[in-house]
Amino acid sequence: MPSAGWLSQVLQNRAQAEVADKAQMLIQSMSSVRDYTSTHIGPLLQPQLNTSPSFIPETIPAYSATEVFQNLRKSENYREFFL
C-alpha cells in the first residue's frame, strides 16, 4: 500500500502538470490570436487606418490577444487559474 507522502507527491506532480498544460495552451492561444490579427484583421482595416483620424486598437495584435485573454479570465473553467 502506498504511503501518504508518496501519494501526496504524485497528486502534487499531477496538479503541476495540469497547470503547466493550461498555461502552455493559453500562451499558444494568445500567439494564435496575435498572428490572426496580423495576417487577417490588420490588412482589412489598413484602408481605414490611412484615412481615419482615430486610433483603431483592433489593428494591434497585442490588443486582440489582451481582449481574448480578458474574456477567458471570465470563463468559469479558468477563473481559479488566474488567482
C-alpha positions as CSV (number, residue, x, y, z in Angstrom):
1,M,0.0,0.0,0.0
2,P,1.4,3.4,-1.0
3,S,2.4,5.8,1.8
4,A,0.6,9.1,2.3
5,G,3.8,11.1,1.4
6,W,4.2,9.3,-1.9
7,L,0.5,9.7,-2.8
8,S,0.7,13.4,-1.9
9,Q,3.7,13.8,-4.2
10,V,2.0,12.0,-7.1
11,L,-1.0,14.3,-6.7
12,Q,1.1,17.4,-6.5
13,N,3.0,16.4,-9.6
14,R,-0.2,15.8,-11.5
15,A,-1.6,19.2,-10.4
16,Q,1.6,21.0,-11.5
17,A,1.5,19.2,-14.9
18,E,-2.1,20.2,-15.4
19,V,-1.4,23.9,-14.6
20,A,1.6,23.8,-17.0
21,D,-0.5,22.3,-19.7
22,K,-3.2,25.0,-19.3
23,A,-0.5,27.7,-19.3
24,Q,1.0,26.4,-22.5
25,M,-2.4,26.3,-24.1
26,L,-3.0,29.9,-23.1
27,I,0.3,31.0,-24.5
28,Q,-0.3,29.2,-27.8
29,S,-3.8,30.6,-28.0
30,M,-2.7,34.2,-27.4
31,S,0.1,33.8,-30.0
32,S,-2.5,32.4,-32.5
33,V,-4.8,35.4,-31.8
34,R,-1.9,37.8,-32.4
35,D,-1.0,36.0,-35.7
36,Y,-4.6,36.1,-36.9
37,T,-4.8,39.8,-36.2
38,S,-1.6,40.5,-38.0
39,T,-2.5,38.5,-41.1
40,H,-6.2,39.0,-41.4
41,I,-7.6,41.9,-39.3
42,G,-4.8,44.4,-39.9
43,P,-4.9,44.1,-43.7
44,L,-8.7,44.5,-43.6
45,L,-8.6,47.7,-41.5
46,Q,-5.5,49.2,-43.2
47,P,-7.6,51.4,-45.6
48,Q,-9.4,52.9,-42.5
49,L,-6.0,53.4,-40.7
50,N,-4.9,55.5,-43.7
51,T,-7.9,57.7,-43.7
52,S,-9.3,57.8,-40.2
53,P,-8.0,60.3,-37.7
54,S,-8.9,57.9,-34.9
55,F,-6.7,55.2,-33.5
56,I,-8.1,51.7,-34.2
57,P,-6.9,49.4,-31.4
58,E,-8.2,46.2,-33.2
59,T,-5.3,46.6,-35.7
60,I,-2.8,45.9,-32.9
61,P,-2.1,42.2,-32.4
62,A,-1.4,42.6,-28.7
63,Y,-4.7,44.4,-28.2
64,S,-6.7,41.5,-29.7
65,A,-4.8,39.0,-27.6
66,T,-5.4,41.0,-24.4
67,E,-9.1,41.3,-25.1
68,V,-9.4,37.5,-25.7
69,F,-7.3,36.9,-22.6
70,Q,-9.7,39.1,-20.5
71,N,-12.7,37.2,-21.8
72,L,-11.0,33.9,-21.0
73,R,-10.4,35.1,-17.4
74,K,-14.2,35.5,-17.0
75,S,-14.7,31.8,-18.0
76,E,-15.7,29.5,-15.2
77,N,-13.1,27.0,-16.3
78,Y,-10.2,29.4,-15.9
79,R,-11.4,31.7,-13.1
80,E,-9.3,29.9,-10.5
81,F,-6.3,29.7,-12.8
82,F,-5.7,33.5,-12.7
83,L,-5.9,34.0,-8.9
